[in-house]
Amino acid sequence: MSDPNCIFCKIVAGQIPAKKVYEDDQIVAFHDIHPWAPVHILIVPKQHVPSMVEVTEADAPLLGRMMAVSPRLMRELGVTNGFRHVVNTGRDGGQEVMHLHLHVFGGPRPWLKG
């Protein structure tokens, strides 16, 4: 399932370029175009899920996959002294793109935000 108007669905489909760092059959990870930290990637499910509000218990393996791949990606990107995970949910939660995504931030501080 995808949304033809969703920028992340377009990245998943290869219609919009992204600096990808990982891809498998369930998720894709790429660098944020407006990073808040020296390393700032987004991990996005290939299936269009608008936000955490729509997540059910059936999505637990997908969410686990998103979290489980992040430490390896951060190591591969040179982050060795810790990192942070953030999922913004809904407009009031700071979500700007209505497609579930996990921000992973790392690198030397200070960061621009957070």
Contact map, one row per residue, 1 for C-alpha under 8 A:
111000000000000000000000000000000000000000000011000000000000000000000000000000000000000000000000000000000000000000
111101001000000000000000000000000000000000000011000000000000000000000000000000000000000000000000000000000000000000
111111001000000000000000000000000000000000000001000000000000000000000000000000000000000000000000000000000000000000
011111001100000000000000000000000000000000000000000000000000000000000000000000000000000000000000000000000000000000
001111101100000000000000000000000000000000000000000000000000000000000000000000000000000000000000000000000000000000
011111111100000000000000000000000000000000000000000000000000000000000000000000000000000000000000111000000000000000
000011111110000100000000000000000000000000000000000000000000000000000000000000000000000000000000100000000000000000
000001111111000000000000000000000000000000010000000000000000000000000000000000000000000000000000101000000000000000
011111111111100000000000000000000000000000000111000000000000000000000000000000000000000000000000001000000000000000
000111111111111100000000000000000000000000000000000000000000000000000000000000000000000000000000000000000000000000
000000111111111111000000000000000000000000000000000000000000000000000000000000000000000000000000000000000000000000
000000011111111000000000000100000000000000000100000000000000000000000000000000000000000000000000000000000000000000
000000001111111100000000000000000000000000000000000000000000000000000000000000000000000000000000000000000000000000
000000000111111110000000000000000000000000000000000000000000000000000000000000000000000000000000000000000000000000
000000000111111110000000000000000000000000000000000000000000000000000000000000000000000000000000000000000000000000
000000100110111111000000000000000000000000000000000000000000000000000000000000000000000000000000000000000000000000
000000000010011111100000000000000000000000000000000000000000000000000000000000000000000000000000000000000000000000
000000000010000111110000000001100000000000000000000000000000000000000000000000000000000000000000000000000000000000
000000000000000011111000000001100000000000000000000000000000000000000000000000000000000000000000000000000000000000
000000000000000001111110000111100000000000000000000000000000000000000000000000000000000000000000000000000000000000
000000000000000000111110000111100000000000000000000000000000000000000000100000000000000000000000000000000000000000
000000000000000000011111000111000000000000000000000000000000000000000000100000000000000000000000000000000000000000
000000000000000000011111111110000000000000000000000000000000000000000000000000000000000000000000000000000000000000
000000000000000000000111111100000000000000000000000000000000000000000000000000000000000000000000000000000000000000
000000000000000000000011111000000000000000000100000000000000000000000000000000000000000000000000000000000000000000
000000000000000000000011111100000000000000001110000000000000010000000000000000000000000000000000000000000000000000
000000000000000000000011111110000000000000111100000000000000000001000000000000000000000000000000000000000000000000
000000000001000000011111011111000000000000111100000000000000000000000000000000000000000000000000000000000000000000
000000000000000000011110001111100000000011110000000000000000000000000000000000000000000000000000000000000000000000
000000000000000001111100000111110000000011100000000000000000000000000000000000000000000000000000000000000000000000
000000000000000001111000000011111010001111000000000000000000000000000000000000000000000000000000000000000000000000
000000000000000000000000000001111110000111000000000000000000000000000000000000000000000000000000000000000000000000
000000000000000000000000000000111110000000000000000000000000000000000000000000000000000000000000000000000000000000
000000000000000000000000000000011111000000000000000000000000000000000000000000000000000000000000000000000000000000
000000000000000000000000000000111111111110000000000000000000000000000000000000000000000000000000000000000000000000
000000000000000000000000000000000111111100000000000000000000000000000000000000000000000000000000000000001000001111
000000000000000000000000000000000011111100000000000000000000000000000000000000000000000000000000000000001111111110
000000000000000000000000000000000011111100000000000000000000000000000000000000000000000000000000000000001111001000
000000000000000000000000000000100011111110000000000000000000000000000000000010100000000000000000000000011110000000
000000000000000000000000000000110011111111000000000000000000000000000000000000000000000000000000000000111100000000
000000000000000000000000000011110010001111100000000000000000000000000000000000000000000000000000000000111000000000
000000000000000000000000000011110000000111110000000000000000000000000000000000000000000000000000000011110000000000
000000000000000000000000001111000000000011111000000000000000000001000000000000000000000000000000000011110000000000
000000010000000000000000001110000000000001111100000000000000000001000000000000000000000000000000001111000000000000
000000000000000000000000011100000000000000111111100000000000010001000000000000000000000000000000000110000000000000
000000001001000000000000111100000000000000011111000000000000000000000000000000000000000000000000000000000000000000
110000001000000000000000010000000000000000001111100000000000000000000000000000000000000000000000000000000000000000
111000001000000000000000000000000000000000001111110000000000000000000000000000000000000000000000001100000000000000
000000000000000000000000000000000000000000001011111101100000000000000000000000000000000000000000001100000000000000
000000000000000000000000000000000000000000000001111111000000000000000000000000000000000000000000011100000000000000
000000000000000000000000000000000000000000000000111111100000000000000000000000000000000011000000011110000000000000
000000000000000000000000000000000000000000000000111111100000000000000000000000000000000010000000000100000000000000
000000000000000000000000000000000000000000000000011111100000000000000000000000000000000011000000000000000000000000
000000000000000000000000000000000000000000000000111111110000000000000000000000000000000000000000000000000000000000
000000000000000000000000000000000000000000000000101111111110000000000000000000000000000000000000000000000000000000
000000000000000000000000000000000000000000000000000001111111000000000000000000000000000000000000000000000000000000
000000000000000000000000000000000000000000000000000000111111000000000000000000000000000000000000000000000000000000
000000000000000000000000000000000000000000000000000000111111100000000000000000000000000000000000000000000000000000
000000000000000000000000000000000000000000000000000000111111111000000000000000000000000000000000000000000000000000
000000000000000000000000000000000000000000000000000000011111111100000000000000000000000000000000000000000000000000
000000000000000000000000000000000000000000000000000000000111111110000000000000000000000000000000000000000000000000
000000000000000000000000010000000000000000001000000000000011111111000000000000000000000000000000000000000000000000
000000000000000000000000000000000000000000000000000000000011111111100000000000000000000000000000000000000000000000
000000000000000000000000000000000000000000000000000000000001111111110000000000000000000000000000000000000000000000
000000000000000000000000000000000000000000000000000000000000111111111000000000000000000000000000000000000000000000
000000000000000000000000001000000000000000111000000000000000011111111100000000000000000000000000000001000000000000
000000000000000000000000000000000000000000000000000000000000001111111110000000000000000000000000000000000000000000
000000000000000000000000000000000000000000000000000000000000000111111110000000000000000000000000000000000000000000
000000000000000000000000000000000000000000000000000000000000000011111111100000000000000000000000000000000000000000
000000000000000000000000000000000000000000000000000000000000000001111111110000000000000000000000000000010000000000
000000000000000000000000000000000000000000000000000000000000000000111111111000000000000000000000000000000000000000
000000000000000000000000000000000000000000000000000000000000000000001111111100000000000000000000000000000000000000
000000000000000000001100000000000000000000000000000000000000000000001111111110000000000000000000000000000000000000
000000000000000000000000000000000000000000000000000000000000000000000111111111110010000000000000000000000100000000
000000000000000000000000000000000000000000000000000000000000000000000011111111110000000000000000000000000000000000
000000000000000000000000000000000000000000000000000000000000000000000001111111100000000000000000000000000000000000
000000000000000000000000000000000000001000000000000000000000000000000000111111100000000000000000000000000000000000
000000000000000000000000000000000000000000000000000000000000000000000000011111110000000000000000000000000010000000
000000000000000000000000000000000000001000000000000000000000000000000000011111111110000000000000000000000110000000
000000000000000000000000000000000000000000000000000000000000000000000000011001111100000000000000000000000010000000
000000000000000000000000000000000000000000000000000000000000000000000000000000111110000000000000000000000111000000
000000000000000000000000000000000000000000000000000000000000000000000000000000111111000000000000000000000110000000
000000000000000000000000000000000000000000000000000000000000000000000000010000101111100000000000000000011110000000
000000000000000000000000000000000000000000000000000000000000000000000000000000000111110000000000000000111100000000
000000000000000000000000000000000000000000000000000000000000000000000000000000000011111000000000000001111000000000
000000000000000000000000000000000000000000000000000000000000000000000000000000000001111100000000000001110000000000
000000000000000000000000000000000000000000000000000000000000000000000000000000000000111110000000000111100000000000
000000000000000000000000000000000000000000000000000000000000000000000000000000000000011111001110000010000000000000
000000000000000000000000000000000000000000000000001110000000000000000000000000000000001111111110000100000000000000
000000000000000000000000000000000000000000000000001010000000000000000000000000000000000111111111010000000000000000
000000000000000000000000000000000000000000000000000000000000000000000000000000000000000011111111000000000000000000
000000000000000000000000000000000000000000000000000000000000000000000000000000000000000011111110000000000000000000
000000000000000000000000000000000000000000000000000000000000000000000000000000000000000111111110000000000000000000
000000000000000000000000000000000000000000000000000000000000000000000000000000000000000111111111000000000000000000
000000000000000000000000000000000000000000000000000000000000000000000000000000000000000111111111110000000000000000
000000000000000000000000000000000000000000000000000000000000000000000000000000000000000001100111110000000000000000
000001110000000000000000000000000000000000000000000000000000000000000000000000000000000000000011111100000000000000
000001000000000000000000000000000000000000000000011000000000000000000000000000000000000001000011111100000000000000
000001011000000000000000000000000000000000010001111000000000000000000000000000000000000000000000111110000000000000
000000000000000000000000000000000000000000011001111100000000000000000000000000000000001010000000111111000000000000
000000000000000000000000000000000000000001111000001000000000000000000000000000000000001100000000001111100000000000
000000000000000000000000000000000000000001110000000000000000000001000000000000000000111000000000000111110000000000
000000000000000000000000000000000000000111100000000000000000000000000000000000000001111000000000000011111000000000
000000000000000000000000000000000000001111100000000000000000000000000100000000000011110000000000000001111100000000
000000000000000000000000000000000001111110000000000000000000000000000000000000000011100000000000000000111110000000
000000000000000000000000000000000000111100000000000000000000000000000000010000101111000000000000000000011111000000
000000000000000000000000000000000000111000000000000000000000000000000000000001111110000000000000000000001111100000
000000000000000000000000000000000000110000000000000000000000000000000000000000001000000000000000000000000111111000
000000000000000000000000000000000000100000000000000000000000000000000000000000000000000000000000000000000011111000
000000000000000000000000000000000000100000000000000000000000000000000000000000000000000000000000000000000001111100
000000000000000000000000000000000001110000000000000000000000000000000000000000000000000000000000000000000001111111
000000000000000000000000000000000001100000000000000000000000000000000000000000000000000000000000000000000000011111
000000000000000000000000000000000001100000000000000000000000000000000000000000000000000000000000000000000000001111
000000000000000000000000000000000001000000000000000000000000000000000000000000000000000000000000000000000000001111
